[in-house]
Amino acid sequence: MIGSKPIGGMTDMTFSLRDLVRQSEGRLHVLAGEAGLDRPFSSMAVCDRPPKACDFSPGGLYYFPATLLQEVALELDVLVRRLSARGSAGMLLPEFVSDASGEIPSGLPRSALLLADRLKLPVLYLRGDFLSLMERWVALRQDARLFAARRLERALDALIQAWRDEQAVEGIVGILEEALDGRIVVHPDVTPGHRAVEENTEQRADIPALDEAFHRPGVPVVRSANGRVQAYLLLQTGRRYGAKTLIRGEFPERPHQREVVERAFSMAAPILQLQLEKRLLDWELRLRSRLDVVREILMSEEPIRPEAVARARSFGWDIFVPHAVVYAGIARFGRLVRERRWTEADVLRRESEWIDRIEAAAAERGWWALGVSPESGHFLFVFRRRGSTNWGIEEVRHHVADLFARQGPLWEGVPIGGGIGRPGTGVDGHRRSYRESVQSFHLGVALYGEGTLKTVTDLGAEAYLYPWYRSREALGLIEAVLGPLFRLPENRRQVLLETAEAVVEAHGDLRRAAERLHVHRNTVRYRKRQVEEVLGMPLDDPERLRLVGLALRAYRLQGLSRTEEALIRPALNHDPPPNP
């Protein structure tokens, strides 16, 4: 530091000037700027050269010897302004420069004191030896370091005990709050738009520090601002959707507080990470615990093992009495997850809660239900009317439709479709009901749109065409009829596909197609001409329109869980039928 001398290398601590005055045993008096005594200071330095040669730093308390002070007395106003502009902690004046009253140093302009008051820059008057004051500060430093070490030790001991007790995330956060005397908030399922999280907190976060935490998962980011220490820790868990949990803490500014908070958060990070991973695993295991049995009984073609039958009975499922299988799901679930910015934890929690609600609501109405999630966004339920065998598929439809309508708000208004198989008994009857439910679900979405609940009897002859819709021959038809559309950019491809579907569903009526798409009829007419140009066939011909509708239906059934590119690629491996 040019023109000043730091004392004892004490530049790594942050104290309050008020603490220093309190610990000085009456040797420090405030001449001006008392409103600024709570500002932190981190170093003491002697300025023994002209102030113009001193490089004043933020947080520094500067001692001006008597000889220098007499030389620059007329320039003290300028010196006060400069110290304030640099963010310095204040001025320290020697004892023997005082007037007859002993209250104000001689030669010190009152204008400088008034200016210091206005700028809230403390001006301190030292009665005694400067070195004795330094000794007092050294003792204060040592005490502060000892107290900080004790706080950290207490926090680490509590964290270790919490880990041994397998406490939940909320319990560990509460322990940190108590040990560090601060406030910690947990933001689960944080998305990339994390700034919105902070807009709802009492104090807006420092965006650069928060961004740094997002770029360094598992590493705490600690900063000081406005007399507070703020800490950010981002923990990333999960595999499918990458759940992110933000731990945000705010603590009072104390000596060594940043170091204590950073080390405590570093110690807590792996413990919190472990508990979050365990929570996700518990949710997933709970959600999938019965899936193995359901797969062996319903989805397999192999003989059922006696162990699977015994496990099914432990759930209350007796395969030798009639049951109806219902397959439900949300079409294009992956796109929905991206649009809503749901995380893996969010999806698992919603799936588990929805299954629990359906099972509980069914039990209240005298039905037994067992639900699983074979894949994200899709559900499989097995239903049975308790104490009765005199029930059929229409009664199941009415019951399930009411259950889905009542529990639908959990998915925030997203339509949930379903397919219902006829009740069946035994292994063959259960597996037939499962196949019919899957076909009814997929055909219902393709024929009637998303959010419909259909039975196999509703589909008529279409139910017998389901295997063909999923065959390689159907892929060839898709390539031959719709192939040119898949070579367009994604946005334009989706618009033209939706237009073609609307025109087919409206049997060529552009007014009805416009109502389906919620656009003007002229817009549909313009897009229809684009479709005809790309496909090379008119859509006014009823035969061509039926052919396009057949290809679109096969496309929707083939592409429910595939991208268009993955759907078309297998069709190119064999000769497609001639383009009509």
ROKOL-155420 format. One record per residue (C-alpha): y, z, x. Coordinates in steps of 0.2 Angstrom, whole numbers, padded with zeros to 4 digits, always signed. Each point is the difference from the previous one (the first is absolute). Layout:
N
YZX ...
This chain:
580
+0000+0000+0000 +0016-0006+0009 +0013+0014+0002 -0011+0013-0008 -0015+0011+0006 -0014+0004-0012 -0005+0018+0003 -0019+0004+0003 -0006-0016-0007 +0002+0007-0017 +0001-0017-0010 -0017+0001-0009 +0005+0014-0013 +0010-0001-0016 +0009+0016-0006 +0014+0004-0011 +0017+0005+0007 +0000+0014-0013 -0016+0007+0008 +0008-0001+0017 +0015+0010-0006 -0011+0013-0009 -0011+0002+0016 +0016+0002+0012 +0003+0018-0004 +0018-0002-0004 +0004-0011+0015 +0003-0016-0010 +0014-0002-0012 +0004-0014-0011 +0018-0007+0002 -0002-0015-0011 -0012-0011-0009 -0011+0014-0008 -0006-0012-0013 -0010-0009+0013 -0009+0015+0007 -0016-0006-0009 -0001-0016+0010 -0014-0001+0012 +0003+0000+0019 -0013-0004+0013 +0009+0002+0017 +0013+0010+0009 +0010-0009+0014 +0015+0004+0011 +0014-0013+0000 +0008+0002+0017 +0008-0017+0002 +0014-0008-0011 -0007-0003-0018 +0003-0019+0002 -0014+0000+0013 -0012+0010-0011 -0013-0008-0010 -0002+0012-0015 -0016-0001-0009 -0006+0005-0018 -0004+0018-0002 +0008+0006+0016 +0010+0016+0002 +0013-0003+0014 +0008+0014+0010 +0017-0004+0008 +0005+0010+0015 +0017+0008+0000 +0007-0011+0014 -0005-0016-0010 +0006+0007-0016 +0017+0003+0007 +0001-0018+0007 -0004-0008-0017 +0008+0012-0012 +0012-0013-0007 -0015-0012-0003 -0011+0012-0009 +0003-0009-0017 -0007-0016+0008 -0015+0010+0007 -0004+0008-0017 +0000-0017-0008 -0011-0007+0013 -0013+0014-0001 +0000-0002-0019 -0003-0018+0001 -0014+0002+0013 -0009+0013-0012 +0002+0013+0013 -0004+0018-0005 +0016+0008+0005 +0012+0007+0013 -0002+0016+0010 +0015+0007+0008 +0001+0014+0014 +0005+0018-0002 +0015+0001+0012 +0010-0013-0008 +0008+0010-0014 +0017+0005-0006 +0008+0017-0002 -0009+0004-0016 -0017-0005+0007 -0004-0011-0015 +0005-0017+0005 -0001-0007+0018 +0016-0003+0008 +0006-0018+0000 -0012-0005-0013 +0010-0011-0014 -0002+0007-0017 -0001-0019-0006 -0017-0001+0010 -0007+0014-0010 +0006-0006-0017 -0007-0017+0005 -0017+0008+0004 +0000+0009-0016 +0003-0016-0009 -0014-0009+0009 -0012+0015-0001 -0002+0000+0019 -0003+0018+0005 +0012+0007+0014 -0008+0016+0008 +0009+0013+0011 -0011+0009+0012 +0003+0018+0005 -0010+0003+0015 -0009-0009+0013 -0007-0018-0004 -0016+0003+0010 -0004+0016-0010 +0002-0011-0016 -0012-0012+0008 -0012+0014+0003 +0001+0005-0018 -0004-0018-0005 -0015-0001+0012 -0007+0015-0009 +0004-0008-0017 -0010-0015+0006 -0015+0010+0006 +0000+0009-0017 +0001-0016-0009 -0014-0008+0010 -0011+0016-0003 +0004+0000-0019 -0004-0019-0001 -0016+0002+0009 -0005+0014-0013 +0005-0011-0014 -0011-0014+0007 -0014+0011+0003 +0000+0007-0017 +0001-0018-0008 -0015-0006+0011 -0011+0016-0004 +0003-0003-0019 -0004-0019+0002 -0016+0004+0009 -0005+0013-0013 +0004-0012-0014 -0011-0013+0008 -0014+0012+0001 +0002+0005-0018 +0000-0019-0005 +0016+0002-0009 +0008-0015-0010 +0015-0010+0006 +0011+0010-0011 -0006+0017+0007 +0003-0006+0018 +0017-0006-0004 +0004+0017-0008 -0005+0008+0016 +0011-0011+0011 +0015+0004-0012 -0003+0019+0002 -0003-0001+0019 +0015-0011+0003 +0012+0007-0013 +0004-0017-0008 -0004-0011-0014 -0014-0014+0001 -0003-0013-0013 -0015-0011-0002 +0002-0018-0006 -0017-0007-0004 -0004-0019-0001 +0016-0005+0008 +0003-0019+0000 +0010-0011+0012 +0015+0003-0011 +0001+0017+0006 +0019+0002-0001 -0002+0002-0018 -0010+0016+0003 +0015+0008+0009 +0013-0005-0013 -0008+0013-0011 +0001+0014+0012 +0014+0013+0002 +0006-0007+0017 -0002-0019+0004 -0011-0002+0015 +0005-0008+0016 -0006-0018-0002 -0003-0004+0019 -0011+0016+0002 -0010-0004-0016 -0003-0018+0006 -0006+0007+0017 -0012+0011-0010 -0007-0015-0009 -0002-0010+0016 -0009+0015+0008 -0013+0007-0012 -0006+0017+0005 +0014+0004+0012 +0014+0012-0006 +0018-0006+0001 +0012+0014+0002 +0019-0001-0001 +0015+0012-0002 +0014-0004-0012 +0014+0011-0009 -0007+0016+0007 -0018-0004-0006 -0016-0005+0009 -0009-0014-0010 -0018-0005+0003 -0009-0016-0006 -0019-0002+0001 -0009-0015-0007 -0019+0001-0002 -0010-0016-0005 -0017+0002-0008 -0012-0012-0009 -0007-0017+0004 +0003-0011-0015 +0018+0002-0005 +0007+0011+0015 +0006+0016-0009 +0015+0008+0009 +0006+0018-0002 +0017+0005+0006 +0002+0018+0005 +0019+0004+0001 +0007+0017+0006 +0017+0008+0002 +0003+0015+0010 +0016+0011+0006 +0007-0004+0017 -0006+0013+0013 -0003+0001+0018 -0015-0010+0005 -0002-0005-0019 -0003-0018+0004 -0014+0004+0012 -0008+0012-0011 +0000-0012-0015 -0006-0014+0010 -0015+0009+0008 -0004+0008-0017 +0000-0017-0009 -0010-0007+0014 -0013+0013-0002 +0000-0002-0019 -0002-0019+0000 -0019-0001+0004 -0003+0015-0012 +0009-0009-0014 -0007-0017+0004 -0018+0008-0001 +0004+0008-0017 +0007-0016-0007 -0015-0010+0006 -0011+0013-0008 +0009-0001-0016 -0002-0018-0001 -0018+0001+0005 -0003+0013-0014 +0009-0011-0013 -0011-0015+0006 -0016+0009+0000 +0004+0008-0017 +0004-0018-0007 -0015-0008+0008 -0013+0014-0001 -0009-0008-0014 +0002-0018+0005 -0017-0001+0010 -0010+0005-0016 +0010-0012-0011 -0003-0014+0012 -0018+0003+0002 -0003+0001-0019 +0012-0013-0007 +0005-0012+0014 -0016-0002+0010 -0015-0011-0004 -0012+0011+0009 -0011+0013-0008 +0008+0017-0003 -0006+0014+0011 -0005+0017-0009 +0014+0008+0011 +0013-0010-0009 -0006+0004-0017 +0000+0018+0004 +0018-0001+0007 +0005-0009-0016 -0007+0014-0011 +0010+0013+0010 +0016-0009-0005 -0007+0000-0018 -0005-0018+0000 -0017-0004-0008 -0004-0018+0002 -0014+0001-0013 +0012+0002-0014 +0013-0013-0006 +0016-0002+0011 +0014-0013+0000 +0008-0006+0016 +0019-0004+0000 +0008-0009+0015 +0019+0002+0001 +0013-0005+0013 +0017-0006+0004 +0001-0019+0004 +0008-0004+0017 +0000+0018+0005 +0004-0004+0018 +0016-0008-0004 +0005+0014-0012 -0003+0013+0014 +0012-0010+0011 +0013-0002-0013 +0000+0019-0005 -0002+0005+0018 -0014+0011-0004 -0009+0009+0015 -0018+0003+0002 +0002+0018-0005 +0010-0005-0016 -0014-0013-0005 -0014+0013+0003 +0009+0013-0010 +0004-0011-0015 -0018-0007+0000 -0008+0018+0000 +0012+0007-0013 -0002-0015-0011 -0019+0002+0000 +0001+0019-0003 +0012-0003-0015 -0012-0013-0008 -0015+0011+0003 +0009+0015-0007 +0007-0009-0015 -0017-0007-0004 -0008+0017+0000 +0013+0006-0012 -0006-0013-0012 -0018+0003+0001 -0004-0013+0013 -0008+0001+0017 +0008-0010+0014 -0003-0003+0018 +0013-0010+0010 +0001-0007+0018 +0011-0012+0009 -0011-0014+0008 +0016-0008+0008 +0018+0004+0000 +0008-0003-0017 -0017-0002-0008 -0010+0013-0010 -0017+0001-0007 -0004+0012-0015 -0016+0004-0008 +0002+0007-0018 -0012+0009-0012 +0003+0007-0017 -0006+0018+0001 -0014+0006-0012 -0001-0018-0008 -0009-0016+0003 +0008-0009-0015 +0015-0008+0008 +0004-0018+0006 +0011-0010+0010 +0014-0001-0012 +0001+0019-0001 +0001+0000+0019 +0014-0013+0000 +0010+0011-0012 -0003+0016+0010 +0004-0008+0017 +0016-0010-0007 +0007+0017-0006 -0004+0009+0017 +0008-0014+0010 +0016+0000-0011 +0002+0018+0002 -0003+0002+0018 +0009-0017+0005 +0017+0008+0005 -0008+0006+0016 +0001-0018+0006 +0018-0001-0004 -0002-0013-0014 -0012-0012+0010 -0012-0008-0012 -0018+0005+0002 -0013-0011-0006 -0019+0003-0004 -0016-0007-0004 -0014+0008-0011 -0018-0003+0001 -0013+0003-0014 -0008+0018+0000 -0017-0001+0010 -0014+0012+0003 -0010+0001+0016 +0003-0008+0017 +0000-0018-0007 +0011+0005-0015 +0013+0008+0011 +0001-0014+0013 +0002-0013-0015 +0014+0011-0007 +0008+0000+0017 -0001-0019+0003 +0007-0003-0017 +0015+0012+0003 +0004-0009+0016 -0001-0017-0008 +0011+0006-0015 +0013+0007+0011 +0002-0016+0011 -0001-0012-0014 +0012+0011-0011 +0013-0001+0014 -0003-0019+0002 +0000-0004-0018 +0011+0013-0008 +0011+0006+0014 +0002+0017+0009 -0002+0016-0009 -0012-0006-0013 -0016+0010-0006 -0014-0012-0004 -0019+0002-0004 -0013-0013+0004 -0001-0005-0018 +0019-0004+0000 -0003-0014+0013 -0013-0010-0009 -0006-0015+0009 +0012+0004+0015 -0012+0014+0005 -0014-0012+0004 +0012-0010+0011 +0005+0014+0010 -0013-0003+0014 +0006-0018+0001 +0018+0006+0002 -0005+0010+0015 -0011-0014+0008 +0003-0013+0014 +0001-0014-0012 +0015+0008-0008 +0008+0001+0017 -0002-0018+0001 +0009-0003-0017 +0014+0011+0006 +0002-0010+0016 -0001-0016-0009 +0013+0004-0014 +0011+0014+0007 -0002-0004+0019 +0017-0008+0002 +0009+0016-0007 -0008+0011+0014 +0009-0011+0013 +0017+0005-0006 +0010+0015+0006 -0005+0016-0008 +0015+0003-0011 +0000-0018-0007 -0019+0001-0002 +0000+0016-0010 +0014-0007-0012 -0009-0016-0003 -0016+0009-0003 +0008+0011-0013 +0008-0015-0008 -0017-0009-0001 -0008+0015-0007 +0013+0002-0013 +0000-0018-0006 -0019+0001-0001 +0000+0016-0010 +0013-0008-0012 -0010-0015-0002 +0014-0011+0007 +0013+0008-0011 +0015+0002+0012 +0009+0012-0012 -0014+0012-0001 -0002-0002+0019 +0018+0004+0003 -0002+0016-0011 -0015+0005+0010 +0010-0002+0017 +0016+0007-0007 +0010-0015+0006 +0009-0015-0009 -0010-0014-0007 +0009-0013+0012 -0006+0011+0015 -0018-0002-0006 +0002-0018-0002 +0007-0002+0017 -0014+0010+0008 -0013-0009-0010 +0006-0017+0007 -0002+0008+0018 -0018+0006-0004 -0004-0018-0006 +0007-0007+0016 -0009+0011+0011 -0017-0001-0009 +0002-0019-0004 -0005+0002-0018 +0010+0002-0016 -0002+0016-0010 +0004-0009-0017 -0018-0006-0001 -0011+0013-0009 -0015-0004+0011 +0010+0002+0016 +0007+0016-0007 -0017+0007-0003 -0006-0005+0017 +0015+0009+0008 -0003+0015-0011 -0018+0001+0005 +0005-0001+0019 +0013+0013-0002 -0012+0012-0009 -0013-0003+0014 +0014+0003+0013 +0005+0017-0008 -0018+0006-0001 -0003-0006+0018 +0016+0007+0007 +0002+0017-0008 -0003+0008+0017 +0003-0015+0012 +0015-0010+0006 +0001-0018-0005 -0003-0005+0018 -0016+0010+0001 -0005-0007-0018 +0002-0018+0005 -0008+0000+0017 -0018+0001-0006 +0003-0014-0011 +0004-0011+0014 -0017+0002+0008 -0008-0011-0013 +0004-0016-0009 +0011+0004-0015 -0002-0010-0016 +0011-0015-0002 +0018+0003-0005 +0001-0005-0018 
